[in-house]
């Protein structure tokens, strides 16, 4: 389904966006000693790349977390995190997704962290589609693109192939 004529970001551009987001996170949290970066199902690969970049530029002790649930029906699924959310007490959490569409996925992803006294929760996305249906916005955005509701954005972050595509 991917073709270069539908490509809106290539590998180099994606890497530049990830680097810029990492620097912004560092600038806004430079006083922190520990940082948690949690990738939701579609954003976990991006979260891994972001952690790798943050480790190059910052002195943070960074923990990568994976938030898991069924992407199509998050309200009907239990949502799990690969650590005890209480470990995040008093810490900063960066929640990561590849594309921000309506905000619904981010909203559901917050559930495991709501009973923990987290210092601050921020969000990071590679592409923000600007279709807010829920009161969720992203603190760190790689690329903002106004699309129609019928458009589809595909983010590919595989070792042999990187790209962001619009259909």
FIKOLFI-483510 format. One record per residue: residue in three letters; x, y, z of N, C-alpha, C in turn. Coordinates in Angstrom, 2 decimals, m for minus. Layout:
BEGIN
R   type    n_east   n_north      n_up   ca_east   ca_north     ca_up    c_east   c_north      c_up
R    ALA         X         Y         Z         X          Y         Z         X         Y         Z
...
! end
This chain:
BEGIN
R   type    n_east   n_north      n_up   ca_east   ca_north     ca_up    c_east   c_north      c_up
R    UNK      0.82     m1.20      0.00      0.00       0.00      0.00      0.86      1.26      0.00
R    UNK      2.10      1.17      0.44      2.97       2.34      0.48      3.61      2.58     m0.87
R    UNK      3.65      3.84     m1.26      4.36       4.22     m2.48      4.97      5.60     m2.26
R    UNK      6.03      5.88     m3.00      6.72       7.15     m2.79      5.86      8.35     m3.16
R    UNK      4.89      8.18     m4.06      4.06       9.33     m4.42      3.12      9.74     m3.29
R    UNK      2.86      8.83     m2.35      2.02       9.15     m1.20      2.84      9.50      0.04
R    UNK      4.17      9.48     m0.09      5.05       9.72      1.05      5.03     11.20      1.43
R    UNK      4.84     11.45      2.73      4.91      12.83      3.20      6.15     13.07      4.05
R    UNK      6.73     12.00      4.61      8.00      12.10      5.34      8.85     10.89      4.99
R    UNK     10.12     11.14      4.64     11.04      10.04      4.36     11.86      9.72      5.62
R    UNK     12.77      8.77      5.51     13.55       8.32      6.67     14.33      9.47      7.31
R    UNK     15.02     10.25      6.50     15.82      11.35      7.04     14.93     12.38      7.75
R    UNK     13.79     12.69      7.16     12.88      13.65      7.78     12.31     13.11      9.08
R    UNK     11.98     11.83      9.11     11.47      11.22     10.35     12.54     11.28     11.43
R    UNK     13.78     10.96     11.08     14.86      11.00     12.07     15.07     12.43     12.58
R    UNK     14.95     13.42     11.71     15.07      14.82     12.13     13.95     15.19     13.10
R    UNK     12.74     14.73     12.81     11.59      15.02     13.70     11.80     14.37     15.06
R    UNK     12.26     13.13     15.07     12.50      12.43     16.33     13.58     13.15     17.14
R    UNK     14.63     13.56     16.48     15.72      14.29     17.15     15.21     15.60     17.74
R    UNK     14.42     16.33     16.98     13.89      17.60     17.47     12.97     17.39     18.67
R    UNK     12.11     16.37     18.60     11.23      16.06     19.72     12.07     15.71     20.96
R    UNK     13.11     14.93     20.79     13.98      14.56     21.91     14.60     15.80     22.55
R    UNK     15.08     16.72     21.74     15.66      17.95     22.28     14.61     18.78     23.02
R    UNK     13.40     18.83     22.50     12.33      19.58     23.17     12.00     18.95     24.52
R    UNK     11.93     17.62     24.56     11.65      16.93     25.81     12.76     17.23     26.82
R    UNK     14.00     17.17     26.36     15.13      17.47     27.24     15.06     18.91     27.76
R    UNK     14.79     19.85     26.88     14.71      21.26     27.28     13.61     21.49     28.31
R    UNK     12.47     20.82     28.16     11.35      21.03     29.07     11.44     20.22     30.36
R    UNK     12.39     19.30     30.42     12.51      18.44     31.60     13.94     18.32     32.10
R    UNK     14.79     19.29     31.79     16.22      19.17     32.08     16.54     19.02     33.57
R    UNK     15.64     19.39     34.44     15.90      19.26     35.88     15.57     17.88     36.43
R    UNK     14.96     17.06     35.62     14.56      15.72     36.06     15.76     14.77     36.09
R    UNK     15.67     13.79     36.97     16.70      12.76     37.03     16.22     11.50     36.31
R    UNK     14.93     11.27     36.37     14.34      10.07     35.78     13.18     10.46     34.88
R    UNK     13.04      9.72     33.79     11.99       9.98     32.82     11.43      8.65     32.35
R    UNK     10.12      8.56     32.27      9.47       7.37     31.73      8.89      7.73     30.37
R    UNK      9.14      6.87     29.38      8.59       7.06     28.04      7.75      5.83     27.75
R    UNK      6.45      6.03     27.54      5.54       4.91     27.32      4.96      4.97     25.92
R    UNK      5.18      3.90     25.18      4.61       3.79     23.85      3.31      3.04     23.90
R    UNK      2.27      3.65     23.35      1.00       2.95     23.25      1.10      2.03     22.03
R    UNK      0.16      1.11     21.81      0.38       0.07     20.80      0.92      0.56     19.45
R    UNK      0.33      1.55     18.86      0.81       2.00     17.55      2.02      2.93     17.65
R    UNK      2.37      3.36     18.84      3.48       4.28     19.01      4.71      3.70     19.68
R    UNK      4.70      2.38     19.93      5.81       1.80     20.66      7.14      1.88     19.90
R    UNK      7.11      1.64     18.59      8.36       1.73     17.80      8.91      3.15     17.84
R    UNK      8.03      4.13     17.75      8.45       5.53     17.84      9.03      5.82     19.23
R    UNK      8.39      5.28     20.27      8.89       5.49     21.64     10.30      4.93     21.80
R    UNK     10.56      3.75     21.22     11.90       3.16     21.28     12.93      4.06     20.60
R    UNK     12.58      4.59     19.44     13.49       5.48     18.72     13.71      6.78     19.50
R    UNK     12.67      7.27     20.13     12.77       8.50     20.93     13.66      8.28     22.15
R    UNK     13.53      7.15     22.80     14.38       6.82     23.96     15.84      6.74     23.51
R    UNK     16.08      6.09     22.40     17.45       5.98     21.87     18.05      7.36     21.64
R    UNK     17.28      8.27     21.08     17.76       9.64     20.83     17.95     10.41     22.13
R    UNK     17.03     10.26     23.07     17.15      10.94     24.37     18.41     10.48     25.12
R    UNK     18.72      9.21     25.02     19.91       8.69     25.71     21.19      9.27     25.14
R    UNK     21.18      9.66     23.88     22.35      10.28     23.26     22.60     11.69     23.78
R    UNK     21.54     12.41     24.13     21.67      13.85     24.41     21.42     14.24     25.86
R    UNK     20.89     13.33     26.68     20.50      13.75     28.03     21.08     12.81     29.09
R    UNK     21.18     13.32     30.32     21.68      12.49     31.42     20.56     11.73     32.14
R    UNK     19.33     11.80     31.65     18.21      11.15     32.32     18.43      9.66     32.46
R    UNK     17.88      9.14     33.55     17.68       7.70     33.67     16.33      7.48     33.00
R    UNK     16.31      6.82     31.84     15.09       6.69     31.04     14.62      5.25     31.05
R    UNK     13.33      5.08     31.32     12.71       3.77     31.28     11.67      3.76     30.18
R    UNK     11.79      2.80     29.27     10.82       2.61     28.20      9.73      1.66     28.68
R    UNK      8.49      2.09     28.53      7.35       1.27     28.93      6.49      0.96     27.72
R    UNK      5.76     m0.12     27.82      4.83      m0.51     26.75      3.43     m0.56     27.34
R    UNK      2.52      0.22     26.76      1.12       0.21     27.15      0.41     m0.68     26.13
R    UNK     m0.33     m1.66     26.62     m0.95      m2.61     25.69     m2.47     m2.68     25.87
R    UNK     m3.16     m2.73     24.72     m4.60      m2.93     24.65     m4.96     m3.11     23.19
R    UNK     m6.17     m3.54     22.93     m6.63      m3.66     21.55     m6.92     m2.27     21.01
R    UNK     m6.25     m1.90     19.96     m6.34      m0.55     19.41     m7.76     m0.20     18.95
R    UNK     m8.48     m1.16     18.42     m9.82      m0.89     17.87    m10.88     m0.73     18.95
R    UNK    m10.69     m1.36     20.11    m11.71      m1.31     21.16    m11.08     m1.06     22.53
R    UNK    m10.38      0.06     22.71     m9.70       0.26     24.00    m10.66      0.40     25.18
R    UNK    m11.87      0.89     24.95    m12.80       1.06     26.06    m13.33     m0.28     26.57
R    UNK    m13.24     m1.33     25.74    m13.74      m2.64     26.13    m12.62     m3.54     26.65
R    UNK    m11.41     m3.10     26.58    m10.25      m3.91     26.94     m9.62     m3.43     28.24
R    UNK     m8.98     m4.35     28.92     m8.15      m3.93     30.03     m6.86     m3.37     29.41
R    UNK     m6.32     m2.39     30.04     m5.11      m1.74     29.54     m4.00     m2.09     30.51
R    UNK     m2.89     m2.58     29.97     m1.79      m2.99     30.83     m0.52     m2.23     30.49
R    UNK      0.33     m2.11     31.49      1.63      m1.47     31.35      2.65     m2.49     31.84
R    UNK      3.81     m2.55     31.19      4.79      m3.57     31.55      5.62     m3.21     32.79
R    UNK      5.01     m2.48     33.71      5.60      m2.23     35.03      4.45     m1.90     35.96
R    UNK      4.74     m1.81     37.23      3.74      m1.37     38.18      3.64      0.15     38.06
R    UNK      2.48      0.68     37.67      2.35       2.13     37.51      2.76      2.93     38.74
R    UNK      2.73      2.32     39.93      3.13       3.02     41.16      4.60      3.41     41.13
R    UNK      5.40      2.74     40.28      6.82       3.09     40.13      6.99      4.52     39.60
R    UNK      5.96      5.04     38.95      6.03       6.35     38.33      5.71      7.49     39.30
R    UNK      5.44      7.14     40.54      5.11       8.13     41.58      6.12      9.27     41.57
R    UNK      5.65     10.48     41.39      6.50      11.67     41.43      7.38     11.86     40.21
R    UNK      7.16     11.10     39.17      8.00      11.16     37.98      7.28     11.81     36.79
R    UNK      8.04     12.01     35.73      7.51      12.55     34.48      7.29     11.40     33.52
R    UNK      6.12     11.39     32.88      5.77      10.37     31.90      5.54     11.06     30.55
R    UNK      6.19     10.53     29.52      5.94      10.98     28.15      5.19      9.84     27.47
R    UNK      3.95     10.08     27.08      3.13       9.09     26.39      3.28      9.31     24.89
R    UNK      3.61      8.24     24.14      3.98       8.38     22.73      3.05      7.58     21.82
R    UNK      2.61      8.22     20.74      1.86       7.56     19.67      2.41      8.03     18.34
R    UNK      2.20      7.25     17.29      2.72       7.67     15.99      1.85      8.75     15.36
R    UNK      0.52      8.62     15.45     m0.39       9.60     14.83     m1.45     10.00     15.85
R    UNK     m1.66     11.29     16.01     m2.76      11.79     16.84     m3.89     12.15     15.90
R    UNK     m5.00     11.42     16.04     m6.15      11.67     15.18     m7.23     12.40     15.98
R    UNK     m7.96     11.69     16.81     m9.04      12.32     17.57     m8.68     12.52     19.04
R    UNK     m7.67     11.82     19.52     m7.29      11.89     20.93     m7.84     10.75     21.76
R    UNK     m8.72      9.94     21.18     m9.37       8.85     21.92     m8.38      7.81     22.43
R    UNK     m7.42      7.42     21.61     m6.44       6.41     22.02     m5.59      6.92     23.17
R    UNK     m5.14      8.17     23.09     m4.37       8.75     24.20     m5.21      8.77     25.48
R    UNK     m6.46      9.16     25.35     m7.35       9.25     26.50     m7.45      7.90     27.21
R    UNK     m7.67      6.83     26.45     m7.75       5.50     27.05     m6.40      5.07     27.63
R    UNK     m5.32      5.47     27.00     m3.98       5.08     27.47     m3.63      5.67     28.83
R    UNK     m4.32      6.69     29.23     m4.06       7.33     30.52     m4.61      6.54     31.71
R    UNK     m5.54      5.66     31.47     m6.22       4.94     32.56     m5.29      4.30     33.58
R    UNK     m4.25      3.55     33.18     m3.41       2.90     34.20     m2.66      3.90     35.09
R    UNK     m2.53      5.13     34.65     m1.73       6.11     35.38     m2.57      7.07     36.22
R    UNK     m3.88      6.96     36.15     m4.74       7.93     36.81     m4.75      7.81     38.34
R    UNK     m4.42      6.66     38.86     m4.42       6.47     40.32     m3.04      6.65     40.93
R    UNK     m2.11      7.16     40.14     m0.74       7.36     40.60     m0.46      8.86     40.63
R    UNK      0.23      9.30     41.66      0.57      10.72     41.76      1.80     11.01     40.90
R    UNK      1.56     11.10     39.59      2.63      11.39     38.63      2.86     12.90     38.61
R    UNK      4.11     13.29     38.55      4.47      14.72     38.56      3.90     15.43     37.34
R    UNK      4.05     14.80     36.14      3.60      15.44     34.91      3.46     14.37     33.83
R    UNK      2.41     14.48     33.01      2.24      13.62     31.84      2.25     14.51     30.61
R    UNK      3.13     14.17     29.67      3.20      14.88     28.40      2.99     13.88     27.27
R    UNK      2.61     14.39     26.11      2.37      13.52     24.97      3.27     13.91     23.81
R    UNK      3.67     12.89     23.04      4.50      13.12     21.86      3.95     12.29     20.71
R    UNK      3.88     12.91     19.52      3.42      12.22     18.32      4.30     12.60     17.14
R    UNK      4.39     11.70     16.20      5.12      12.02     14.98      4.25     12.88     14.06
R    UNK      2.96     12.53     13.93      2.04      13.28     13.07      0.78     13.63     13.84
R    UNK      0.41     14.89     13.83     m0.83      15.37     14.43     m1.78     15.71     13.29
R    UNK     m2.91     15.03     13.21     m3.87      15.23     12.13     m4.86     16.35     12.40
R    UNK     m4.88     16.92     13.58     m5.74      18.07     13.91     m7.23     17.76     13.85
R    UNK     m7.64     16.59     14.30     m9.06      16.24     14.37     m9.44     15.97     15.82
R    UNK     m9.44     16.97     16.63     m9.69      16.79     18.06    m11.18     16.54     18.34
R    UNK    m11.47     15.38     18.88    m12.81      15.08     19.37    m12.82     14.96     20.89
R    UNK    m11.62     14.81     21.44    m11.44      14.69     22.89    m10.45     15.76     23.32
R    UNK    m10.50     16.15     24.60     m9.62      17.24     25.05     m8.17     16.79     25.23
R    UNK     m7.59     16.30     24.17     m6.20      15.81     24.18     m5.44     16.55     23.09
R    UNK     m4.31     17.08     23.47     m3.42      17.68     22.46     m2.02     17.13     22.73
R    UNK     m1.15     17.32     21.78      0.19      16.80     21.95      1.17     17.91     22.33
R    UNK      2.03     17.60     23.29      3.04      18.56     23.72      4.20     18.62     22.74
R    UNK      4.47     17.49     22.08      5.59      17.41     21.15      5.08     16.80     19.84
R    UNK      5.21     17.56     18.77      4.69      17.15     17.47      5.80     17.21     16.44
R    UNK      5.98     16.12     15.71      6.96      16.11     14.64      6.46     16.83     13.41
R    UNK      5.20     16.57     13.04      4.64      17.11     11.79      3.14     17.28     11.98
R    UNK      2.65     18.47     11.72      1.21      18.71     11.82      0.63     18.78     10.42
R    UNK     m0.44     18.02     10.21     m1.03      17.90      8.89     m2.54     17.85      9.02
R    UNK     m3.22     18.86      8.50     m4.68      18.84      8.50     m5.14     17.93      7.38
R    UNK     m5.93     16.94      7.74     m6.42      15.97      6.77     m7.94     15.91      6.83
R    UNK     m8.55     15.23      5.88     m9.98      14.98      5.96    m10.18     13.75      6.83
R    UNK    m11.40     13.53      7.27    m11.69      12.34      8.08    m11.53     11.06      7.27
R    UNK    m11.63     11.15      5.95    m11.49       9.97      5.09    m10.04      9.63      4.79
R    UNK     m9.12     10.56      5.01     m7.71      10.30      4.75     m7.16      9.31      5.78
R    UNK     m6.12      8.63      5.38     m5.45       7.68      6.27     m3.96      8.00      6.28
R    UNK     m3.36      8.00      7.46     m1.92       8.19      7.60     m1.33      6.86      8.04
R    UNK     m0.29      6.42      7.35      0.41       5.20      7.72      1.86      5.56      8.07
R    UNK      2.28      5.15      9.25      3.66       5.36      9.68      4.37      4.01      9.66
R    UNK      5.47      3.94      8.92      6.25       2.71      8.81      7.62      2.98      9.43
R    UNK      7.94      2.25     10.49      9.22       2.40     11.18      9.88      1.04     11.32
R    UNK     10.12      0.41     10.21     10.76      m0.90     10.18     12.22     m0.73      9.80
R    UNK     13.09     m1.63     10.26     14.52      m1.47      9.98     14.87     m1.20      8.52
R    UNK     14.24     m1.86      7.58     14.56      m1.65      6.18     13.72     m0.58      5.50
R    UNK     12.71     m0.08      6.19     11.81       0.86      5.53     11.23      1.85      6.53
R    UNK     11.43      3.12      6.26     10.86       4.20      7.06     10.03      5.06      6.12
R    UNK      8.93      5.57      6.62      8.15       6.52      5.84      6.83      6.83      6.50
R    UNK      6.30      8.00      6.19      4.95       8.38      6.58      4.20      8.63      5.29
R    UNK      3.04      7.99      5.17      2.29       8.01      3.93      0.87      8.50      4.16
R    UNK      0.34      9.23      3.19     m1.03       9.75      3.22     m1.82      9.08      2.11
R    UNK     m2.99      8.54      2.48     m3.88       7.90      1.51     m5.26      8.51      1.59
! end
